[in-house]
Amino acid sequence: MKHFFESLFSFIISLIVIAGIVVIGWFTYNILFGSDKISTVNTEDTLIPVDTGSDYIEKTEKRSMGETIKDIFTPTTEPEVETYSTENSKGNYFYEQLSDTQKIIYNGLQENKDKLKTGTYSIQFGNKFSKILEQENGSKALGDDYQTAIEAYTHDNADLFYIDISKLFLNIETKKKAFSTTYNVYIGPSDNQTYYANGFSSEADVNLAFEKIEQVKNTIKSKITGNTYKDIKTIHDYLIENVEYDENNVSIGTYTIYGALVEKKCVCEGYAKAFKYLADKVGIDCILMQGVATNSNGNQEKHAWNAVNINGIWYLIDVTWDDPIIIGKGRVTSSTYYKYFLKGTQAFYKDHTPEYNFSTGGKEFNYPTISKSDF
């Protein structure tokens, strides 16, 4: 009997020793190697998805800049406006509305903007967001911050024509060890893919597109006077004369400045982004706005337009609807080309309603206070 209990005791001790070895081995393995987990967060498409029409008539011919545009609107008295620096505008209106975390993401995009031309470059944030990720639902919170930062960045930076934001992911690597968890965060493409927009497949494609856009920018710069009103009108008139509305929504870059300035064919978002891009490049304070507009047929559609700052007062411009489509050999009065030029809210918001959320459930952004009366 005594021998039995001694054997049982030895057996129990052996089990405890083996269990201890297993536990120590498990902890040692986790300390040395840990376990890795990667999760990704994608953005909701923040671009305006559908634009059902420029306005009410079909265009069949273009006007001559030299013969028509310069004489369309010649006020009897030149508006008194201040001159301004023709250097690049900051163009970061929406950045200023971000939280510290969102600004880190926005700045990461800005600092690596040229490297994004490769279509595969990943922006590394390391463990900068560990405190957020350690909290309950931290990954969701960081994903929401990413969405907001992307929305602000794409509204402030009109020249991201070569990137499809829906192909750009926030990646969160989680490494768990016995007594700790570490995180590594980066923005990049999905596996073996690029985040190029349709029509672009290499950095050479992107650089060639920028060269063509630079030519347009330089054409505009050669006409800039430093008088805010005149220079806003120059950009407005250039787009009306040179860009055609993409009724079938099929042109390459139809939602971007590439469509407007290179292909010369785009929808409302392309017009508005091109206007902002050129305004930014010559130092005019300008923002991109989006919302819903009611066209001449009474139909509501997603739409984009701009606001510009003159003498500290903001006014509204809809270049798309100032560039009507003409049926057959029909003509319109010269005032049509300025129907939505430097307007106040009393007139403009009769058929335009701004939206402050750029995605479903996203951050509510602010627009500047707009003048009630026209310029």
C-alpha positions in Angstrom: 0.0 0.0 0.0 2.8 2.3 0.9 4.5 1.5 -2.4 1.3 2.4 -4.2 1.0 5.8 -2.7 4.7 6.5 -3.4 4.2 5.5 -7.0 1.1 7.7 -7.3 2.9 10.6 -5.7 5.8 10.2 -8.1 3.3 10.1 -11.0 1.6 13.3 -9.9 4.9 15.1 -9.5 6.0 13.9 -13.0 2.7 15.3 -14.4 3.3 18.7 -12.7 6.9 18.8 -14.0 5.8 18.0 -17.5 3.0 20.6 -17.3 5.5 23.1 -16.0 7.9 22.4 -18.9 5.0 22.8 -21.4 4.0 26.1 -19.9 7.5 27.4 -19.7 8.1 26.3 -23.3 4.9 28.1 -24.4 5.9 31.3 -22.7 9.4 31.0 -24.1 8.1 30.5 -27.7 5.8 33.5 -27.4 8.5 35.7 -26.0 10.9 34.7 -28.8 8.4 34.5 -31.7 5.0 35.6 -30.6 2.0 35.4 -33.0 1.3 37.7 -35.9 -2.1 38.9 -37.2 -2.7 41.4 -40.0 -6.0 43.2 -40.4 -6.8 45.7 -43.2 -9.2 48.7 -43.3 -10.4 50.1 -46.6 -12.1 53.4 -47.1 -15.6 54.0 -48.3 -15.4 55.6 -51.8 -15.4 59.3 -51.0 -15.7 60.5 -54.6 -18.9 61.6 -56.0 -20.2 58.4 -57.6 -22.7 59.6 -60.3 -23.3 62.8 -62.1 -26.3 62.5 -64.3 -25.8 65.6 -66.5 -24.1 68.9 -66.9 -27.4 70.8 -67.5 -30.2 71.0 -69.9 -28.8 71.1 -73.5 -26.5 69.0 -75.7 -23.3 70.6 -76.9 -22.2 70.2 -80.5 -19.7 73.0 -81.0 -17.2 74.9 -78.9 -16.6 78.7 -78.8 -13.3 80.5 -79.6 -11.5 81.9 -76.6 -10.2 84.8 -78.6 -13.4 85.6 -80.3 -16.0 85.0 -77.7 -14.9 84.4 -74.1 -13.0 87.6 -73.6 -16.1 89.6 -74.6 -18.7 87.5 -72.7 -18.7 89.6 -69.6 -17.0 93.0 -69.5 -18.3 95.0 -66.5 -18.6 98.7 -67.0 -16.7 99.2 -63.8 -13.8 96.9 -62.9 -14.5 95.3 -59.5 -12.2 96.5 -56.7 -10.3 93.6 -55.4 -7.0 93.2 -53.6 -4.0 91.7 -55.4 -2.4 88.5 -53.9 0.7 86.5 -54.1 0.7 84.2 -57.2 2.6 81.5 -55.3 1.0 78.2 -54.5 -2.0 78.3 -52.1 -1.8 76.2 -49.0 -5.0 74.5 -50.0 -5.4 72.6 -46.7 -8.8 73.9 -45.5 -10.0 70.4 -44.4 -6.8 69.5 -42.8 -7.4 72.1 -40.1 -10.5 70.2 -39.0 -8.8 67.0 -38.2 -7.8 65.4 -34.9 -4.1 64.8 -34.0 -4.4 61.2 -35.1 -6.0 62.1 -38.4 -3.4 64.7 -39.1 -0.6 62.1 -38.6 -2.3 60.0 -41.4 -2.9 63.0 -43.6 0.8 64.2 -43.1 2.0 60.7 -44.0 0.2 60.9 -47.3 1.5 64.4 -48.0 5.1 63.6 -47.1 5.1 60.5 -49.3 3.0 61.9 -52.2 5.7 61.5 -54.8 6.4 57.9 -53.8 2.8 57.0 -54.3 3.4 57.5 -58.0 4.9 54.0 -58.0 1.5 52.5 -57.3 2.9 50.1 -54.7 4.7 52.2 -52.1 3.6 51.6 -48.5 3.6 54.5 -46.0 4.9 53.2 -42.7 3.6 54.5 -39.4 5.2 51.8 -37.2 3.8 51.8 -33.6 2.6 55.4 -33.6 -1.0 54.3 -33.1 -0.4 51.8 -30.3 -2.3 53.7 -27.6 -5.4 53.8 -29.8 -5.1 50.1 -30.8 -4.7 49.0 -27.2 -8.2 50.4 -26.4 -11.4 48.4 -26.8 -12.5 48.6 -30.5 -9.2 50.4 -31.2 -8.9 49.0 -34.8 -12.3 50.4 -35.7 -11.5 53.8 -34.1 -8.2 53.9 -36.2 -10.1 52.9 -39.3 -12.6 55.7 -38.8 -9.7 58.1 -38.4 -8.2 56.8 -41.6 -11.5 57.3 -43.5 -11.7 60.9 -42.2 -8.1 61.7 -43.1 -8.5 60.3 -46.6 -11.6 62.4 -47.1 -9.9 65.6 -46.0 -6.8 64.8 -48.1 -8.6 64.1 -51.3 -10.7 67.3 -50.9 -7.6 69.4 -50.2 -5.4 67.8 -52.9 -6.9 67.8 -56.3 -3.9 66.2 -58.1 -4.3 62.6 -56.9 -5.8 61.6 -60.3 -3.6 58.6 -60.6 -4.7 56.9 -57.4 -7.8 54.8 -56.8 -8.5 55.4 -53.2 -10.6 52.3 -52.9 -7.4 50.2 -53.6 -5.4 51.9 -50.8 -5.6 50.0 -47.5 -4.8 50.7 -43.9 -3.0 47.6 -42.6 -2.6 46.8 -38.9 -0.1 44.1 -38.0 -0.6 42.7 -34.5 2.1 40.7 -32.8 1.3 39.1 -29.5 3.8 37.8 -27.0 3.4 36.3 -23.6 3.1 39.6 -21.7 2.8 42.2 -24.5 1.2 43.1 -27.8 2.9 45.3 -30.4 1.5 46.9 -33.5 2.8 48.0 -36.9 0.6 50.2 -39.1 1.1 51.1 -42.7 -0.9 52.2 -45.8 -0.5 50.3 -49.0 -2.0 48.2 -51.7 -3.5 44.7 -51.3 -1.2 41.7 -52.0 0.4 41.8 -55.4 -1.8 44.7 -56.6 -1.4 48.4 -57.3 -3.6 51.3 -56.3 -3.4 53.0 -59.7 -6.6 54.4 -61.2 -7.8 53.1 -64.5 -5.6 54.4 -67.3 -2.4 54.2 -65.4 0.0 51.3 -65.0 3.4 52.7 -64.2 5.2 55.7 -62.7 6.2 56.7 -66.2 2.5 57.0 -67.1 1.9 59.2 -64.1 4.9 61.4 -64.8 3.9 61.9 -68.4 0.4 62.9 -67.3 1.9 65.5 -64.9 4.0 66.9 -67.7 0.8 67.5 -69.7 -1.0 69.0 -66.8 2.0 71.3 -66.1 1.6 72.6 -69.6 -1.9 73.7 -68.9 -0.9 75.2 -65.5 1.9 77.2 -67.2 -0.6 78.5 -69.8 -2.8 79.7 -67.0 0.1 81.2 -65.1 1.2 83.2 -68.1 -2.2 85.0 -67.9 -2.3 85.6 -64.2 -2.3 89.3 -63.1 -2.4 89.0 -59.3 -5.9 90.5 -59.3 -8.1 88.0 -57.6 -11.2 88.6 -59.6 -9.5 88.7 -63.0 -7.5 85.5 -62.3 -10.6 83.6 -61.0 -12.3 84.6 -64.3 -9.3 83.5 -66.3 -9.4 80.0 -64.8 -13.2 79.8 -65.1 -13.1 80.9 -68.8 -10.3 78.5 -69.7 -12.2 75.5 -68.4 -15.5 76.5 -70.1 -13.7 77.0 -73.4 -11.5 73.9 -73.3 -13.4 71.2 -71.4 -16.3 69.1 -72.7 -18.9 67.5 -70.4 -18.6 63.7 -70.4 -22.2 62.7 -70.9 -21.5 59.0 -71.1 -19.1 59.0 -68.1 -16.5 56.9 -69.9 -13.5 59.3 -70.4 -10.3 58.3 -68.7 -10.0 60.2 -65.4 -13.5 61.7 -65.9 -13.7 62.5 -62.1 -10.2 64.0 -62.0 -8.0 66.9 -63.2 -6.6 64.4 -65.7 -9.9 64.1 -67.4 -10.4 67.9 -67.4 -6.9 69.1 -68.3 -5.5 66.3 -70.5 -8.5 64.4 -72.0 -10.5 67.7 -72.0 -13.6 65.7 -71.1 -15.0 65.1 -67.6 -18.0 65.2 -65.2 -18.7 67.8 -62.6 -16.0 66.5 -60.1 -13.4 66.9 -62.8 -14.4 70.5 -63.5 -14.4 71.4 -59.8 -11.1 69.6 -59.1 -9.4 71.2 -62.1 -10.6 74.7 -61.0 -9.2 74.1 -57.5 -6.0 72.7 -58.8 -5.3 75.7 -61.0 -6.5 78.1 -58.3 -4.2 76.5 -55.8 -1.2 76.7 -58.2 -1.6 80.5 -58.6 -2.3 81.3 -55.0 -6.1 81.7 -55.0 -7.8 80.5 -51.8 -10.2 77.8 -53.1 -12.0 74.7 -51.8 -13.9 71.8 -53.3 -17.6 71.5 -52.2 -20.0 68.6 -52.9 -23.7 68.0 -52.4 -26.9 67.6 -54.4 -28.1 69.9 -57.2 -31.5 70.1 -58.9 -31.0 70.4 -62.7 -33.3 72.1 -65.2 -35.4 69.0 -65.6 -36.2 69.0 -61.8 -34.0 65.9 -61.2 -31.6 65.8 -58.3 -28.1 64.6 -58.8 -24.8 64.3 -56.9 -22.7 67.4 -57.8 -19.5 69.2 -57.1 -18.6 72.9 -57.2 -16.1 75.4 -55.7 -15.9 78.3 -53.2 -13.3 81.0 -53.6 -12.1 83.7 -51.2 -12.0 87.3 -52.4 -11.0 90.0 -49.9 -11.8 87.7 -47.1 -15.3 86.9 -48.3 -16.2 83.5 -49.8 -18.3 83.1 -53.0 -19.5 80.1 -55.0 -18.7 78.9 -58.5 -20.1 76.0 -60.5 -18.0 75.8 -63.6 -19.8 72.7 -64.9 -23.2 74.5 -65.0 -21.6 77.6 -66.5 -20.5 75.3 -69.4 -23.9 74.3 -70.8 -24.5 71.7 -73.5 -25.9 73.3 -76.7 -28.6 71.5 -78.8 -27.9 71.5 -82.5 -27.0 75.0 -83.7 -28.7 76.7 -80.8 -27.1 79.6 -78.9 -27.2 80.9 -75.4 -26.8 84.4 -74.1 -23.5 85.4 -72.7 -24.9 85.7 -69.2 -25.4 81.9 -69.2 -21.7 81.4 -68.9 -21.7 83.3 -65.7 -24.9 82.2 -64.2 -23.1 80.4 -61.4 -20.0 82.6 -61.2 -19.1 84.2 -57.8 -22.6 83.8 -56.4 -23.9 84.1 -52.9 -26.0 81.5 -51.1 -29.3 83.3 -51.8 -29.0 82.6 -55.5 -26.8 79.6 -55.5 -28.6 77.4 -52.9 -31.9 77.7 -54.8 -30.7 74.6 -56.8 -27.6 73.5 -54.9 -27.6 71.9 -51.4 -24.2 71.2 -49.8 -23.4 68.0 -48.0 -21.1 68.0 -45.0 -20.6 64.3 -44.6 -18.4 62.9 -47.4 -19.3 59.3 -46.7 -22.1 57.5 -44.9 -21.6 57.9 -41.2 -18.4 59.9 -41.7 -17.2 63.0 -40.1 -19.3 66.1 -40.6 -16.9 68.7 -42.1 -17.4 72.5 -42.1 -17.4 74.8 -45.1 -16.5 78.5 -44.7 -19.2 81.0 -44.2 -20.4 82.0 -47.7 -21.6 85.5 -48.6 -25.4 85.6 -48.9 -25.2 88.1 -51.8 -23.4 87.8 -55.1 -20.0 89.3 -55.8 
